[in-house]
Amino acid sequence: MNTKKEIDLIKERNARVEIDKAWETSWVRRGIIAILTYLVIVLFFFSAGLPNQFVNALVPTAGFLLSTLSLGVVKKIWLERIYKK
């Protein structure tokens, strides 16, 4: 394989990786997961006969959102203190 072709393949791969990274950290993705989490928990609470299903389902959904917000901070600390190369 010639060098030009190899460089083009690497650039294509890098573009795909950047797109995947943007999706993984996007608010759209987090929002969709939060909505789906909320709906599944509401359905579970209904099937379990628990009271206040709509309000109580907010707690685990909020926990998910808070955990995604803190991951950036945890990653930064991990990179600086533990994953030193």
WOMO-V68721 format. One record per pair of residues at least 12 apart in sequence whose ideal C-beta (glycine too) atoms are under 7 Angstrom apart, sorted by sequence separation. I is the first residue (numbers start at 0). J is the second residue. D is the distance in whole Angstrom. If there is no record, write none. Layout:
((I J D) (I J D))
//
This chain:
((41 53 6) (44 56 6) (41 56 5) (40 56 4) (37 56 5) (40 59 6) (40 60 7) (36 59 7) (37 60 4) (36 60 5) (33 60 5) (36 63 6) (33 63 6) (32 63 7) (33 64 6) (29 64 7) (29 67 5))
//
